[in-house]
Amino acid sequence: MRLSAKTEYAAIAILELARNWGSEEPVRIRSIAAAHGVPSRFLVQILLQLKGAGVVTSTRGAAGGYQLARSPAEITLDDIFRVIEGPDELVTAVTAGLAGKSRSVAVLLDSWRSVAAAETEALRGVTFAELVERSRSATDPMYYI
């Protein structure tokens, strides 16, 4: 599976918003960009796309920024992948177009579809609440006595 930079940046942005879940203050694009080295102009476009899909909300003004539209437990990696990448492109039009002409290609197409289904299932199995928990445990210091 190959992810575009846009999808990776979208996941980073959503993870930052998920880490801020429950806070009254929205997260500014500048803070996400600075923390992760993501180009802020690119991040603006991504967040507008996510807003259009109902994943995030925005607040205008000096204290403005972005927040998740729903709980991080309700947002999966698949949700973000579908918003940014669109429908699954793993099964190509070339293979699908040839499937009716050749049994061998039909078998190959079935395999591509199985792989795509497994990929989708894996992405649906990861919520941003889980990612927040994992990121916090990876970054929080451990104190030993």
N, C-alpha and C positions, 0 to 999 in steps of 0.2 A: 504494500500500500504506500503510495507516494502522496504526501500532504503538501499542499502549496504553502508558501510563506504566509499568505493571507489567512489560511485556516489555522496555522500555528499561532499567528498573532491574535486571531480571534479567541482562541482557547486561552491564551495568556491573559487577555483582557477580561474574559469571563471569570477566570480563576481569581484575578485581583478583585473584581466586583463581588465574587462569592466570599472572599476573605473579609470583605467589608459588610457582608449581609447583616442586617439588624441595626446598623448605624444609621442615624438620621442624615448624616452628611454624605452627599454623592462623591464619587471618586472622580478626580480631574484627569483628563487625558494626559496632561503634562506629567503627572505623578506615575502613571503606568509607563509612559514612554521613557522617563528617566530611570525608573527602576529596572527596566528590562531591555533597554536599548532599541526599542521599537520606534520607527519613524512616526512622529505624531501626526503628520499629514495623512499617512496611510491608515493610522489608527482611527482618525476621524471618519474616513470612508467606511471602515469595517464596522464601527459602532453605529453608524447611520443605517447600515444594512441590517444589523442585529436589532436595532430599534424598529425598523420596518417590519421585521418578522415577529415582533412582540416579545423578544427575549430581554431587552433592556428598556429602561425609560431614561429620559434626560430632563435635567433642570437647567434652565437658562440663568444667566446672570453671573455676577462676580463670585458667588458661592456655588455656582452650578457645576454640573458634571453628570455622571451616569451611575445608575443603580440597576440591579437585577429586577425584572418585572415579576419574577416568581422565585420561590425558594431554590437554593442550589441543589437540594435533594430532588427537585423536579426537572433539572436540566442535565442532559447527558452529552457526552462527546458527540454522539450521533446527531443530536439536535443542532449543534454548532456546525458540524460537518455538512449537514443537509442545507443549512441556511447559506453557507459560504460556497460550497461546491455544487449545490443543486442535486438532482437525482443521480443515482449511482452510475458512474461512467465506466465501471469495470467491464461490463458486457458491451463490447463495441458494436457499432452499427455494421461494420464489415462482417464480423462473425455472425451476427443475427441475420443479416441479409443472405448469407451463404448457407445457413442451417437447413433450409428446405431443399437444397440442391445436393447435399452430400451427407450421408449418415455419419461419416467421420467428423465433419464440422459440427453436426448436431450434438454428438457426444462431447466435443470440446466446449460447445456453448453450455451444455448442462453442467460441465465442470466449472466454467467461469461463474455461472449462476450460483453454484454451491459455495464457491469461494466468496462471492459477494454477500451471500446470506450470512456466512460465518463472520465476515468482517463487520457487517451491520450489527449482528448480535453482540459482538465484542464491544463495539462503540456504545451500544445501548446499555451495556452492563456497567458503565463507569459514569457516576454522577459527579457533579462539581462539589457536592457536600463531601464525598469521599476524597476527592482531590485536595480539598481544603484541609481535611483532617490529616492526610498524608503529608502535605506540605508543611503543616504546623509541627508535626512530630519530627520532620526532617530538619526544621530550622530552629526549633525551641531548644535552648541549652539544657543539658542534663546536669543536675547537681547531685554529687555523690557525697555521702556522709561516712 
